[in-house]
């Protein structure tokens, strides 16, 4: 597939849902083992996590991280950046926070691309004889797009998937001299993402995928959360994705975090 000689003026349309914060910490084990008030601090942190999980608009979860990138990963969904800020500040007020060192964080917002829906809406209008230059076309297009995307809220404003294992990684699209995602036309991007989506669809029964956009919010452009009960499926899915042209030609991947989900009461054992 050739790249367009000039940047496409058509910016891809998206729908946004919950704001997302991945908050990772390592434990200062020598100081923690020397602490005499550990039981009280853990109880305070457990009560905090229970409150966070009971949020009216959002959700929270805790994962132990396999490997040395972090010990604990807290995943938060909220309806605004201000709400995430309050979650973060409330965590810092806990006495346990004095024994934790931040190792990584990522701010994003759950995002669904409308490549296919926008194309379908324009085809539907064309079938009715409507052209982009006609008066009222944009309003008709918006109405048709809203009709086609009416069921997206369940994916944009969801609970954190309940599967036991998490694979999280940030990623960006390549903007190099040879391959530049942002210089492709909308139709070229649409075709690539259609093929990319077909790969993901084959794993739909085993993996819940949550994509969040971070352009203008963090250093990477997207965050990818894969939730599954069998962690081996992460290797299978990501490997197959990397052979797909959308990834092979244009994807840059950040660090991978593998987490195991725990309820608040497991914090005692995790910090034993």
N, C-alpha and C positions, 0 to 999 in steps of 0.2 A: 504494500500500500504506500503510495507516494505522499509526501507532505505538501501542503499547499504553499505556494510561493509567498503568500502574504498572510498575516494573522487573520483569523476569522473574527468578524465583528460580533458574532452571535455567542454570547456568554451562556453556558448551560444553565438551565433553570433547575432549582432545587426546592424541596420543602424541608423545613427544620422543625425539630421537636425539642426534647429535653436538652439542656446543657449538661456536659459530662466532665467530671474531674477524676483522673487517675492519680492517686496520691501514694507514693511509695516511700518506705522507710526501712532503715537498718537499725537493729537494736544495739545500743552501747552495752554489750554483755558484761564487761567487767564492772561497770558502775551499777548495772541492774542487779547482778548477783550480790553486790555488797549492800543493796538497799534493804532496809528492815521493814518498810511499809508496803512491800510489793502486793500483798493480798488486797489491801484497801485500794491501791491504785488500779488494780485489775478490775475490781468490782465497780469502781467509778467509770472506767473505760467501757465495761460491758453495758452498763446502764446508758451511757452515751450512744453506743452503737445501736442498742434497741430503740432509742428515740429516733435515730437517723433512719432506721429501717421502717419506722412507722410514719414517715413524712407523708403528709396529705398530698403533696404535689412533687413526686419524685420517688427515689428509692436509694438504698445504700447496701453495700455488701463488703465483706472482708475476706481476703485470700492470703494464704501463706505462699510465698514465692519460692520456687525451686531454683537453686543456684545462688550466686553471690551478688546479684544485682540489687536485691532487697530481701528483707525478711517478711514484711507485711505490705500488702497492697489494698488500699481502700478505694472502692469504686462508688462514685456518687452520681445520681441523676437528679437534676433540679430544674425548675422552670425559669431560672434567671441566673445571671452571673452573680448578682447580689446574694441570692440564696446559697450558691456554692461558696461564696466568700464567708458567709456566716457559718456554714458547716466547717470550713477550714479554721476559722477563728475559734469556734467552740472546741475543736479538737486540740488546738494549741493551749487552751486554758486547762486541759487535763494535766494532772501531775505526771501521768505516764509519759507525756510528750517530752518531758525533760530528759528522758532516757532513750529517745529516738532521734536518729539523724536523717534528714530528708535525703533521698537518693535519686528520685526522679518524680516529675509531675507532668501532666498533660491535660490541657484545657481544650475542649472541642464542643460541638453540638451535633446531636444525631441528625443525619442528613439522608435524604433519599433523592437520587438524581431522577430527573423527569425526561431523560433522553427519549425513551419510548413513548411516554404519555404525550409529550409535546408534539412529537411527530404524528401520533395517532390523531390528536386534536386537529392539527392542520390538514391531515388527509380527510377527516370527516367534513371540515368546512369546504375543502376543495370539491368533495363529492356533491355538496349542496350548491356549488357554483359560486362560493364566496372566495374573493381574492384579497390578498394582503392590502392592496391599495383601496379597497372598498370602504366607505364610511361605516363605522361601527365594527370593523373587523376585529380589532383588538379586544373589544368587550365580548364579542361572540366567542373569540378564542379562549378568553379567560373562563367563560361559562362552561365551555366544552371541556377545558382542562380540569376545572373543579369537579365536573361530573365524573371524569375518568379517574380522579385521584381521591374520591370521597372516602375510600376505605383505608387510606394511608395512616390515619391517626393512630390506629392500633399498633403500628410499628414505630411511629414517631414518639408516642407518649406511652411507653410500656414499662413494665416492671423489669428489673434486671433478670435475665434468664436464669433459671434455677439449676442448670447443669453444674456438675461438681467441678469441672476443670475449665480454666480460662487461658486462652492464648491472646495476648494483647501486643500489638506492635504499631508504631507510627510509620507513615510512608508519605512519599511525595511523587509527583510526576516529573519526569526528566525534562530539563530545559537546556540540554547541551547543544553543541554545534551540529552534531549528526542527527539527533533525535530530539524534537521539541514538541511536547504534547500540546502546548498552547498555540502552536502555529498550525495545527490541524484544523480542517474545516469541521463544522458541527456534524456533518454526515459521516466523516471519517471517524470522529470520536464516537458517534452513535454506533457505528458498525463494530468498532473495537470493544465497546462496553457491552454490546449485545453478546458477543462471543465470550467475554469475561463472565457475564451473568449466567450463561449456559453451563459453564464449569461449576459455578457455585450451586446452581440448581440441582446438580447431581448429588450434592451432599446435604440437601435440605432436610432430610429425615434424621441426619446424625449430628448436624451442626447448626446452631443459631448464630447468624452473623449480624453484627451491629456496626454500621459504618458511621463515623462522626467526622464532620468537616472542621478543620482547624486553620484554614487560610485567614490570616489576620488575627488569629487568637494564640497561635503557638508556632514553634520553629518548624515543625513538619506540617504538611497540608491536610492529612487525614489520619484518623486513628481507626484501627480495625480490631474489634473484639470478636473472637470466636469462642463460643460456649459449647462444650460437649461433655458427655460422660466418659468417653474413651479418648484419652489424650493422643493416641496414635493417629487419630483421624486428622489432627492438626498437620502432621507431617505429610499425609497423603494429599490433603486439600492444598496446602501452600505449595507443595512440589508441582502439582498439576497446574495451579495458577501461574507459576513462574514460567511454564512452557507456553502459556497463552500469550499472543503478541502484545496485548495491552500491558502485561507485566514484563515480558522479555525485552521489549523495545523501550518502554517508557517508565518503569517503576523503579524507585529508589526506596530501600527498606531501612528502617531504623532498628533499634534493639528489640528483641523478643522477650516478653515476660510470660512465664508459665506459672499459673497460680492454682491453688486448691482452695475451694470455698469452705468457709467455716462459719458456724453460727456464733453469736456473741459468747456463749458459755465455753467455747473451745479456747478462748483467749488465755484461760488459766493454764491449760496444757501447753499451748504454743509458747508461753513465756516461762514455763517451769524451769 
